[in-house]
Amino acid sequence: MACGSTWIGKGVTSWFCCGNAWGRCGSAGTGACTTCQSSQHMAAWPNLSPACLSVTNPGACGVSLPEYDCGHVLRVHCRCQNNDVCVTFADCGPDTQLFCGNTACCGSDCQSNRVIDLTPSAFSVLGSLDAGILPVHLYT
């Protein structure tokens, strides 16, 4: 895929609201990059900046993620539906208290630790918003 083929990690994704109202989301802020919109394929990344990393702290979960800038594009591959979505980084997250220990499974294939949050538009490409969290692999 054009948006990424180099594997960088795996874990769990969830969804969050930002920008203009869309689907289940009311109007919310536009994130750390000031571009986040719930209706677009966007994401919150834990290592978007040193300031973000100090809040999200994935290292507390034993996870090391590369630092990327606002606007970086990443491919998220869902383990359950075997499908992909390309997302643009527009915010930092998920918060540390939500990062460690979350587990999502597709049969006996389980992933742990929340590594990325997707807008509802992006998450709904991978699965139902009702799922809440999904196991994923990440490619840049």
RONUPA-795755 format. One record per residue (C-alpha): residue in three letters; x, y, z; residue number from 0. Coordinates in Angstrom, 2 decimals. Last residue first. Example, Ala and Ser with C-alpha at 12.3 -4.5 7.8 and 13.67 -1.06 7.14 Angstrom:
# residues 2
+--------+---------+---------+---------+-----+
! residu !       u !       v !       w ! num !
+--------+---------+---------+---------+-----+
!    SER !   13.67 !   -1.06 !    7.14 !   1 !
!    ALA !   12.30 !   -4.50 !    7.80 !   0 !
+--------+---------+---------+---------+-----+
***
This chain:
# residues 140
+--------+---------+---------+---------+-----+
! residu !       u !       v !       w ! num !
+--------+---------+---------+---------+-----+
!    THR !    5.00 !    3.29 !    7.94 ! 139 !
!    TYR !    3.22 !    0.14 !    9.05 ! 138 !
!    LEU !    1.24 !   -0.69 !   12.21 ! 137 !
!    HIS !   -0.30 !   -4.02 !   13.24 ! 136 !
!    VAL !   -3.69 !   -4.03 !   14.93 ! 135 !
!    PRO !   -5.87 !   -5.64 !   17.60 ! 134 !
!    LEU !   -9.25 !   -3.87 !   17.99 ! 133 !
!    ILE !  -10.84 !   -1.73 !   20.68 ! 132 !
!    GLY !  -14.32 !   -0.26 !   21.19 ! 131 !
!    ALA !  -16.09 !   -3.12 !   19.38 ! 130 !
!    ASP !  -19.21 !   -0.91 !   19.17 ! 129 !
!    LEU !  -17.35 !    1.35 !   16.73 ! 128 !
!    SER !  -17.65 !   -1.58 !   14.32 ! 127 !
!    GLY !  -14.55 !   -2.65 !   12.46 ! 126 !
!    LEU !  -11.52 !   -1.62 !   10.43 ! 125 !
!    VAL !  -13.09 !    1.05 !    8.19 ! 124 !
!    SER !  -15.14 !    2.20 !   11.21 ! 123 !
!    PHE !  -11.90 !    3.03 !   13.05 ! 122 !
!    ALA !  -10.88 !    5.55 !   10.37 ! 121 !
!    SER !  -14.15 !    7.51 !   10.39 ! 120 !
!    PRO !  -14.45 !    7.19 !   14.18 ! 119 !
!    THR !  -11.04 !    8.87 !   14.52 ! 118 !
!    LEU !   -8.28 !    6.49 !   15.46 ! 117 !
!    ASP !   -6.31 !    6.09 !   18.70 ! 116 !
!    ILE !   -2.93 !    4.36 !   18.63 ! 115 !
!    VAL !   -0.77 !    2.04 !   20.76 ! 114 !
!    ARG !   -3.20 !    0.58 !   23.31 ! 113 !
!    ASN !   -1.40 !   -2.26 !   25.00 ! 112 !
!    SER !   -2.03 !   -5.92 !   24.24 ! 111 !
!    GLN !   -2.62 !   -8.03 !   21.14 ! 110 !
!    CYS !   -4.40 !  -11.39 !   21.00 ! 109 !
!    ASP !   -4.50 !  -14.03 !   18.25 ! 108 !
!    SER !   -6.58 !  -16.91 !   19.74 ! 107 !
!    GLY !   -9.78 !  -15.81 !   18.01 ! 106 !
!    CYS !   -9.25 !  -12.22 !   17.02 ! 105 !
!    CYS !   -8.32 !  -10.70 !   20.36 ! 104 !
!    ALA !   -8.12 !   -7.33 !   22.09 ! 103 !
!    THR !   -6.15 !   -6.58 !   25.23 ! 102 !
!    ASN !   -5.79 !   -3.30 !   27.11 ! 101 !
!    GLY !   -2.92 !   -3.67 !   29.60 ! 100 !
!    CYS !   -1.25 !   -0.30 !   29.39 !  99 !
!    PHE !   -2.43 !    2.64 !   27.27 !  98 !
!    LEU !   -5.64 !    3.84 !   28.93 !  97 !
!    GLN !   -3.96 !    5.35 !   32.00 !  96 !
!    THR !   -1.20 !    6.65 !   29.74 !  95 !
!    ASP !   -3.50 !    8.76 !   27.56 !  94 !
!    PRO !   -3.89 !    7.67 !   23.93 !  93 !
!    GLY !   -2.73 !   10.04 !   22.57 !  92 !
!    CYS !   -1.34 !   12.91 !   20.55 !  91 !
!    ASP !   -3.29 !   14.59 !   17.77 !  90 !
!    ALA !   -3.46 !   14.93 !   13.96 !  89 !
!    PHE !   -1.47 !   12.01 !   12.60 !  88 !
!    THR !   -2.80 !   11.01 !    9.17 !  87 !
!    VAL !   -4.39 !    7.59 !    8.76 !  86 !
!    CYS !   -4.30 !    4.88 !    6.10 !  85 !
!    VAL !   -6.82 !    2.12 !    6.74 !  84 !
!    ASP !   -6.33 !   -1.61 !    6.36 !  83 !
!    ASN !   -8.25 !   -4.89 !    6.32 !  82 !
!    ASN !   -7.77 !   -8.40 !    7.70 !  81 !
!    GLN !  -11.14 !   -8.22 !    9.51 !  80 !
!    CYS !   -9.81 !   -9.27 !   12.90 !  79 !
!    ARG !   -6.10 !   -8.34 !   12.70 !  78 !
!    CYS !   -6.78 !   -4.80 !   11.57 !  77 !
!    HIS !   -3.91 !   -3.23 !    9.64 !  76 !
!    VAL !   -3.15 !    0.44 !   10.36 !  75 !
!    ARG !   -1.13 !    2.22 !    7.69 !  74 !
!    LEU !    0.62 !    5.42 !    8.77 !  73 !
!    VAL !    0.76 !    8.94 !    7.36 !  72 !
!    HIS !    2.71 !   11.71 !    9.11 !  71 !
!    GLY !    0.76 !   15.00 !    9.15 !  70 !
!    CYS !    1.86 !   16.07 !   12.63 !  69 !
!    ASP !    5.33 !   14.73 !   13.27 !  68 !
!    TYR !    6.57 !   11.24 !   14.11 !  67 !
!    GLU !    8.53 !    9.81 !   17.04 !  66 !
!    PRO !    9.08 !    6.05 !   16.94 !  65 !
!    LEU !    7.28 !    3.80 !   19.42 !  64 !
!    SER !    8.84 !    1.86 !   22.29 !  63 !
!    VAL !    6.45 !   -0.17 !   24.44 !  62 !
!    GLY !    7.33 !   -1.48 !   27.90 !  61 !
!    CYS !    4.01 !   -0.27 !   29.29 !  60 !
!    ALA !    5.61 !    2.66 !   31.14 !  59 !
!    GLY !    7.51 !    3.29 !   27.90 !  58 !
!    PRO !    4.17 !    4.27 !   26.33 !  57 !
!    ASN !    4.33 !    7.54 !   28.31 !  56 !
!    THR !    1.19 !    9.35 !   27.04 !  55 !
!    VAL !    1.81 !   12.59 !   28.94 !  54 !
!    SER !    5.60 !   12.92 !   28.62 !  53 !
!    LEU !    5.36 !   11.55 !   25.07 !  52 !
!    CYS !    3.07 !   14.42 !   24.07 !  51 !
!    ALA !    5.55 !   17.06 !   25.22 !  50 !
!    PRO !    8.41 !   15.18 !   23.51 !  49 !
!    SER !    6.37 !   15.19 !   20.29 !  48 !
!    LEU !    4.01 !   12.90 !   18.36 !  47 !
!    ASN !    5.03 !    9.87 !   20.40 !  46 !
!    PRO !    1.65 !    8.59 !   21.62 !  45 !
!    TRP !   -0.08 !    8.95 !   18.20 !  44 !
!    ALA !   -3.64 !   10.22 !   17.74 !  43 !
!    ALA !   -5.15 !    9.31 !   14.40 !  42 !
!    MET !   -6.89 !   10.55 !   11.27 !  41 !
!    HIS !   -9.08 !    9.12 !    8.51 !  40 !
!    GLN !  -11.48 !   12.09 !    8.26 !  39 !
!    SER !  -14.99 !   12.57 !    9.70 !  38 !
!    SER !  -13.71 !   12.96 !   13.28 !  37 !
!    GLN !  -11.58 !   15.95 !   12.20 !  36 !
!    CYS !   -8.11 !   16.69 !   13.61 !  35 !
!    THR !   -6.26 !   19.65 !   12.05 !  34 !
!    THR !   -5.11 !   21.73 !   15.04 !  33 !
!    CYS !   -1.95 !   19.55 !   15.36 !  32 !
!    ALA !   -2.51 !   18.94 !   19.09 !  31 !
!    GLY !   -6.17 !   18.19 !   18.57 !  30 !
!    THR !   -9.03 !   19.86 !   16.68 !  29 !
!    GLY !  -11.37 !   20.26 !   19.63 !  28 !
!    ALA !  -14.80 !   18.62 !   19.79 !  27 !
!    SER !  -18.18 !   18.83 !   18.07 !  26 !
!    GLY !  -20.32 !   15.85 !   18.95 !  25 !
!    CYS !  -19.19 !   12.40 !   18.00 !  24 !
!    ARG !  -21.44 !    9.38 !   17.39 !  23 !
!    GLY !  -21.46 !    9.94 !   13.63 !  22 !
!    TRP !  -19.62 !   13.17 !   12.90 !  21 !
!    ALA !  -19.50 !   16.49 !   14.79 !  20 !
!    ASN !  -16.61 !   18.72 !   13.74 !  19 !
!    GLY !  -13.11 !   18.24 !   15.12 !  18 !
!    CYS !  -12.19 !   15.43 !   17.50 !  17 !
!    CYS !  -13.69 !   12.21 !   18.83 !  16 !
!    PHE !  -11.77 !    9.10 !   19.87 !  15 !
!    TRP !  -11.33 !    5.50 !   18.73 !  14 !
!    SER !   -9.39 !    2.50 !   20.04 !  13 !
!    THR !   -6.40 !    0.62 !   18.70 !  12 !
!    VAL !   -4.53 !   -2.28 !   20.26 !  11 !
!    GLY !   -0.99 !   -3.48 !   19.74 !  10 !
!    LYS !    1.55 !   -4.01 !   17.02 !   9 !
!    GLY !    4.75 !   -2.42 !   15.82 !   8 !
!    ILE !    6.84 !   -0.76 !   13.13 !   7 !
!    TRP !    6.25 !   -2.89 !   10.00 !   6 !
!    THR !    7.47 !   -1.21 !    6.81 !   5 !
!    SER !    4.73 !   -1.26 !    4.12 !   4 !
!    GLY !    3.16 !    2.16 !    4.45 !   3 !
!    CYS !    0.74 !    4.63 !    2.90 !   2 !
!    ALA !    1.13 !    3.53 !   -0.70 !   1 !
!    MET !    0.00 !    0.00 !    0.00 !   0 !
+--------+---------+---------+---------+-----+
***
